[in-house]
C-alpha cells in the first residue's frame, strides 16, 4: 500500500488498520517526495 498525507493523518490511518484482525504491518519505509497537484483523473 502507498499513502500520502500529513503525518497525523497517516498515524490515524495506521491505528485504524492495526485494530483489524486480518492485517499486520511488519515495517514502514518512509520517503519525503514533492507534492504533485492533481487536476483530475479518469478511469479507462
PDB file of N, CA, C and O in Angstrom:
ATOM      1  N   UNK A   1       0.849  -1.160   0.000  1.00  0.00           N
ATOM      2  CA  UNK A   1       0.000   0.000   0.000  1.00  0.00           C
ATOM      3  C   UNK A   1       0.895   1.223   0.000  1.00  0.00           C
ATOM      4  O   UNK A   1       1.977   1.208   0.586  1.00  0.00           O
ATOM      5  N   UNK A   2       0.456   2.257  -0.640  1.00  0.00           N
ATOM      6  CA  UNK A   2       1.169   3.531  -0.654  1.00  0.00           C
ATOM      7  C   UNK A   2       0.188   4.607  -0.240  1.00  0.00           C
ATOM      8  O   UNK A   2      -0.927   4.677  -0.756  1.00  0.00           O
ATOM      9  N   UNK A   3       0.608   5.447   0.699  1.00  0.00           N
ATOM     10  CA  UNK A   3      -0.266   6.524   1.162  1.00  0.00           C
ATOM     11  C   UNK A   3       0.518   7.821   1.187  1.00  0.00           C
ATOM     12  O   UNK A   3       1.748   7.822   1.226  1.00  0.00           O
ATOM     13  N   UNK A   4      -0.200   8.904   1.165  1.00  0.00           N
ATOM     14  CA  UNK A   4       0.424  10.208   1.311  1.00  0.00           C
ATOM     15  C   UNK A   4      -0.479  11.088   2.158  1.00  0.00           C
ATOM     16  O   UNK A   4      -1.693  10.888   2.210  1.00  0.00           O
ATOM     17  N   UNK A   5       0.120  12.054   2.812  1.00  0.00           N
ATOM     18  CA  UNK A   5      -0.657  12.970   3.627  1.00  0.00           C
ATOM     19  C   UNK A   5       0.177  13.482   4.787  1.00  0.00           C
ATOM     20  O   UNK A   5       1.371  13.202   4.891  1.00  0.00           O
ATOM     21  N   UNK A   6      -0.464  14.221   5.636  1.00  0.00           N
ATOM     22  CA  UNK A   6       0.223  14.736   6.823  1.00  0.00           C
ATOM     23  C   UNK A   6       0.479  13.592   7.797  1.00  0.00           C
ATOM     24  O   UNK A   6      -0.258  12.607   7.832  1.00  0.00           O
ATOM     25  N   UNK A   7       1.530  13.742   8.581  1.00  0.00           N
ATOM     26  CA  UNK A   7       1.929  12.663   9.496  1.00  0.00           C
ATOM     27  C   UNK A   7       0.807  12.285  10.458  1.00  0.00           C
ATOM     28  O   UNK A   7       0.612  11.101  10.735  1.00  0.00           O
ATOM     29  N   UNK A   8       0.071  13.262  10.969  1.00  0.00           N
ATOM     30  CA  UNK A   8      -1.027  12.965  11.897  1.00  0.00           C
ATOM     31  C   UNK A   8      -2.119  12.146  11.212  1.00  0.00           C
ATOM     32  O   UNK A   8      -2.693  11.247  11.827  1.00  0.00           O
ATOM     33  N   UNK A   9      -2.410  12.447   9.949  1.00  0.00           N
ATOM     34  CA  UNK A   9      -3.422  11.703   9.213  1.00  0.00           C
ATOM     35  C   UNK A   9      -2.970  10.267   8.960  1.00  0.00           C
ATOM     36  O   UNK A   9      -3.756   9.327   9.077  1.00  0.00           O
ATOM     37  N   UNK A  10      -1.701  10.113   8.614  1.00  0.00           N
ATOM     38  CA  UNK A  10      -1.156   8.775   8.364  1.00  0.00           C
ATOM     39  C   UNK A  10      -1.166   7.957   9.650  1.00  0.00           C
ATOM     40  O   UNK A  10      -1.521   6.778   9.629  1.00  0.00           O
ATOM     41  N   UNK A  11      -0.782   8.567  10.768  1.00  0.00           N
ATOM     42  CA  UNK A  11      -0.811   7.856  12.052  1.00  0.00           C
ATOM     43  C   UNK A  11      -2.221   7.387  12.388  1.00  0.00           C
ATOM     44  O   UNK A  11      -2.408   6.266  12.861  1.00  0.00           O
ATOM     45  N   UNK A  12      -3.212   8.239  12.147  1.00  0.00           N
ATOM     46  CA  UNK A  12      -4.609   7.870  12.438  1.00  0.00           C
ATOM     47  C   UNK A  12      -5.038   6.698  11.546  1.00  0.00           C
ATOM     48  O   UNK A  12      -5.717   5.784  12.013  1.00  0.00           O
ATOM     49  N   UNK A  13      -4.652   6.721  10.289  1.00  0.00           N
ATOM     50  CA  UNK A  13      -4.974   5.624   9.383  1.00  0.00           C
ATOM     51  C   UNK A  13      -4.331   4.324   9.855  1.00  0.00           C
ATOM     52  O   UNK A  13      -4.987   3.283   9.888  1.00  0.00           O
ATOM     53  N   UNK A  14      -3.063   4.377  10.217  1.00  0.00           N
ATOM     54  CA  UNK A  14      -2.361   3.169  10.650  1.00  0.00           C
ATOM     55  C   UNK A  14      -2.950   2.601  11.938  1.00  0.00           C
ATOM     56  O   UNK A  14      -3.036   1.383  12.093  1.00  0.00           O
ATOM     57  N   UNK A  15      -3.353   3.466  12.856  1.00  0.00           N
ATOM     58  CA  UNK A  15      -4.006   2.976  14.082  1.00  0.00           C
ATOM     59  C   UNK A  15      -5.296   2.238  13.738  1.00  0.00           C
ATOM     60  O   UNK A  15      -5.589   1.194  14.321  1.00  0.00           O
ATOM     61  N   UNK A  16      -6.064   2.773  12.797  1.00  0.00           N
ATOM     62  CA  UNK A  16      -7.302   2.110  12.379  1.00  0.00           C
ATOM     63  C   UNK A  16      -7.037   0.767  11.727  1.00  0.00           C
ATOM     64  O   UNK A  16      -7.742  -0.206  11.994  1.00  0.00           O
ATOM     65  N   UNK A  17      -6.021   0.707  10.873  1.00  0.00           N
ATOM     66  CA  UNK A  17      -5.675  -0.553  10.212  1.00  0.00           C
ATOM     67  C   UNK A  17      -5.233  -1.586  11.242  1.00  0.00           C
ATOM     68  O   UNK A  17      -5.623  -2.751  11.158  1.00  0.00           O
ATOM     69  N   UNK A  18      -4.436  -1.175  12.196  1.00  0.00           N
ATOM     70  CA  UNK A  18      -3.908  -2.104  13.195  1.00  0.00           C
ATOM     71  C   UNK A  18      -4.980  -2.667  14.121  1.00  0.00           C
ATOM     72  O   UNK A  18      -4.747  -3.677  14.785  1.00  0.00           O
ATOM     73  N   UNK A  19      -6.139  -2.040  14.179  1.00  0.00           N
ATOM     74  CA  UNK A  19      -7.218  -2.547  15.032  1.00  0.00           C
ATOM     75  C   UNK A  19      -7.933  -3.745  14.408  1.00  0.00           C
ATOM     76  O   UNK A  19      -8.628  -4.490  15.098  1.00  0.00           O
ATOM     77  N   UNK A  20      -7.758  -3.923  13.102  1.00  0.00           N
ATOM     78  CA  UNK A  20      -8.384  -5.057  12.419  1.00  0.00           C
ATOM     79  C   UNK A  20      -7.678  -6.357  12.781  1.00  0.00           C
ATOM     80  O   UNK A  20      -6.562  -6.344  13.302  1.00  0.00           O
ATOM     81  N   UNK A  21      -8.332  -7.474  12.505  1.00  0.00           N
ATOM     82  CA  UNK A  21      -7.754  -8.759  12.880  1.00  0.00           C
ATOM     83  C   UNK A  21      -7.059  -9.467  11.732  1.00  0.00           C
ATOM     84  O   UNK A  21      -6.429 -10.501  11.954  1.00  0.00           O
ATOM     85  N   UNK A  22      -7.150  -8.949  10.505  1.00  0.00           N
ATOM     86  CA  UNK A  22      -6.598  -9.652   9.354  1.00  0.00           C
ATOM     87  C   UNK A  22      -5.377  -8.973   8.736  1.00  0.00           C
ATOM     88  O   UNK A  22      -4.783  -9.516   7.804  1.00  0.00           O
ATOM     89  N   UNK A  23      -4.999  -7.816   9.228  1.00  0.00           N
ATOM     90  CA  UNK A  23      -3.872  -7.077   8.654  1.00  0.00           C
ATOM     91  C   UNK A  23      -2.815  -6.867   9.734  1.00  0.00           C
ATOM     92  O   UNK A  23      -3.128  -6.502  10.867  1.00  0.00           O
ATOM     93  N   UNK A  24      -1.567  -7.101   9.362  1.00  0.00           N
ATOM     94  CA  UNK A  24      -0.446  -6.861  10.258  1.00  0.00           C
ATOM     95  C   UNK A  24       0.607  -6.078   9.488  1.00  0.00           C
ATOM     96  O   UNK A  24       1.010  -6.493   8.402  1.00  0.00           O
ATOM     97  N   UNK A  25       1.053  -4.963  10.028  1.00  0.00           N
ATOM     98  CA  UNK A  25       2.085  -4.146   9.394  1.00  0.00           C
ATOM     99  C   UNK A  25       3.420  -4.543  10.004  1.00  0.00           C
ATOM    100  O   UNK A  25       3.638  -4.380  11.205  1.00  0.00           O
ATOM    101  N   UNK A  26       4.316  -5.069   9.165  1.00  0.00           N
ATOM    102  CA  UNK A  26       5.614  -5.537   9.644  1.00  0.00           C
ATOM    103  C   UNK A  26       6.660  -4.431   9.654  1.00  0.00           C
ATOM    104  O   UNK A  26       7.472  -4.365  10.577  1.00  0.00           O
ATOM    105  N   UNK A  27       6.658  -3.566   8.652  1.00  0.00           N
ATOM    106  CA  UNK A  27       7.592  -2.446   8.637  1.00  0.00           C
ATOM    107  C   UNK A  27       7.045  -1.350   7.755  1.00  0.00           C
ATOM    108  O   UNK A  27       6.152  -1.572   6.937  1.00  0.00           O
ATOM    109  N   UNK A  28       7.596  -0.157   7.935  1.00  0.00           N
ATOM    110  CA  UNK A  28       7.178   1.005   7.162  1.00  0.00           C
ATOM    111  C   UNK A  28       8.426   1.697   6.638  1.00  0.00           C
ATOM    112  O   UNK A  28       9.335   2.013   7.405  1.00  0.00           O
ATOM    113  N   UNK A  29       8.470   1.931   5.333  1.00  0.00           N
ATOM    114  CA  UNK A  29       9.518   2.738   4.724  1.00  0.00           C
ATOM    115  C   UNK A  29       8.930   4.111   4.454  1.00  0.00           C
ATOM    116  O   UNK A  29       7.812   4.222   3.949  1.00  0.00           O
ATOM    117  N   UNK A  30       9.663   5.142   4.781  1.00  0.00           N
ATOM    118  CA  UNK A  30       9.171   6.495   4.524  1.00  0.00           C
ATOM    119  C   UNK A  30      10.129   7.223   3.597  1.00  0.00           C
ATOM    120  O   UNK A  30      11.338   6.989   3.602  1.00  0.00           O
ATOM    121  N   UNK A  31       9.557   8.099   2.815  1.00  0.00           N
ATOM    122  CA  UNK A  31      10.339   8.916   1.895  1.00  0.00           C
ATOM    123  C   UNK A  31       9.571  10.202   1.649  1.00  0.00           C
ATOM    124  O   UNK A  31       8.400  10.164   1.273  1.00  0.00           O
ATOM    125  N   UNK A  32      10.213  11.326   1.854  1.00  0.00           N
ATOM    126  CA  UNK A  32       9.573  12.601   1.569  1.00  0.00           C
ATOM    127  C   UNK A  32       9.760  12.898   0.095  1.00  0.00           C
ATOM    128  O   UNK A  32      10.882  12.923  -0.411  1.00  0.00           O
ATOM    129  N   UNK A  33       8.653  13.123  -0.587  1.00  0.00           N
ATOM    130  CA  UNK A  33       8.695  13.454  -2.004  1.00  0.00           C
ATOM    131  C   UNK A  33       7.900  14.737  -2.231  1.00  0.00           C
ATOM    132  O   UNK A  33       7.007  15.054  -1.446  1.00  0.00           O
ATOM    133  N   UNK A  34       8.209  15.468  -3.280  1.00  0.00           N
ATOM    134  CA  UNK A  34       7.476  16.711  -3.538  1.00  0.00           C
ATOM    135  C   UNK A  34       6.004  16.433  -3.826  1.00  0.00           C
ATOM    136  O   UNK A  34       5.659  15.410  -4.418  1.00  0.00           O
ATOM    137  N   UNK A  35       5.163  17.333  -3.411  1.00  0.00           N
ATOM    138  CA  UNK A  35       3.729  17.216  -3.648  1.00  0.00           C
ATOM    139  C   UNK A  35       3.424  17.542  -5.102  1.00  0.00           C
ATOM    140  O   UNK A  35       3.953  18.505  -5.656  1.00  0.00           O
ATOM    141  N   UNK A  36       2.575  16.737  -5.710  1.00  0.00           N
ATOM    142  CA  UNK A  36       2.140  16.969  -7.084  1.00  0.00           C
ATOM    143  C   UNK A  36       0.683  17.377  -7.042  1.00  0.00           C
ATOM    144  O   UNK A  36      -0.148  16.669  -6.473  1.00  0.00           O
ATOM    145  N   UNK A  37       0.368  18.517  -7.641  1.00  0.00           N
ATOM    146  CA  UNK A  37      -1.013  18.970  -7.687  1.00  0.00           C
ATOM    147  C   UNK A  37      -1.734  18.240  -8.818  1.00  0.00           C
ATOM    148  O   UNK A  37      -1.348  18.352  -9.982  1.00  0.00           O
ATOM    149  N   UNK A  38      -2.764  17.507  -8.478  1.00  0.00           N
ATOM    150  CA  UNK A  38      -3.558  16.755  -9.448  1.00  0.00           C
ATOM    151  C   UNK A  38      -4.692  17.645  -9.940  1.00  0.00           C
ATOM    152  O   UNK A  38      -5.344  18.320  -9.143  1.00  0.00           O
ATOM    153  N   UNK A  39      -4.926  17.648 -11.229  1.00  0.00           N
ATOM    154  CA  UNK A  39      -6.038  18.425 -11.769  1.00  0.00           C
ATOM    155  C   UNK A  39      -7.266  17.557 -12.007  1.00  0.00           C
ATOM    156  O   UNK A  39      -8.337  18.060 -12.349  1.00  0.00           O
ATOM    157  N   UNK A  40      -7.104  16.261 -11.827  1.00  0.00           N
ATOM    158  CA  UNK A  40      -8.218  15.350 -12.019  1.00  0.00           C
ATOM    159  C   UNK A  40      -7.699  13.990 -12.461  1.00  0.00           C
ATOM    160  O   UNK A  40      -6.491  13.780 -12.565  1.00  0.00           O
ATOM    161  N   UNK A  41      -8.604  13.087 -12.715  1.00  0.00           N
ATOM    162  CA  UNK A  41      -8.231  11.766 -13.181  1.00  0.00           C
ATOM    163  C   UNK A  41      -9.389  11.184 -13.982  1.00  0.00           C
ATOM    164  O   UNK A  41     -10.511  11.687 -13.929  1.00  0.00           O
ATOM    165  N   UNK A  42      -9.106  10.131 -14.715  1.00  0.00           N
ATOM    166  CA  UNK A  42     -10.163   9.445 -15.425  1.00  0.00           C
ATOM    167  C   UNK A  42      -9.902   7.944 -15.372  1.00  0.00           C
ATOM    168  O   UNK A  42      -8.759   7.493 -15.290  1.00  0.00           O
ATOM    169  N   UNK A  43     -10.966   7.205 -15.422  1.00  0.00           N
ATOM    170  CA  UNK A  43     -10.894   5.744 -15.375  1.00  0.00           C
ATOM    171  C   UNK A  43     -11.055   5.237 -16.795  1.00  0.00           C
ATOM    172  O   UNK A  43     -11.976   5.628 -17.512  1.00  0.00           O
ATOM    173  N   UNK A  44     -10.144   4.362 -17.189  1.00  0.00           N
ATOM    174  CA  UNK A  44     -10.214   3.800 -18.548  1.00  0.00           C
ATOM    175  C   UNK A  44     -10.797   2.423 -18.518  1.00  0.00           C
ATOM    176  O   UNK A  44     -10.936   1.788 -19.563  1.00  0.00           O
TER     177      UNK A  44
END
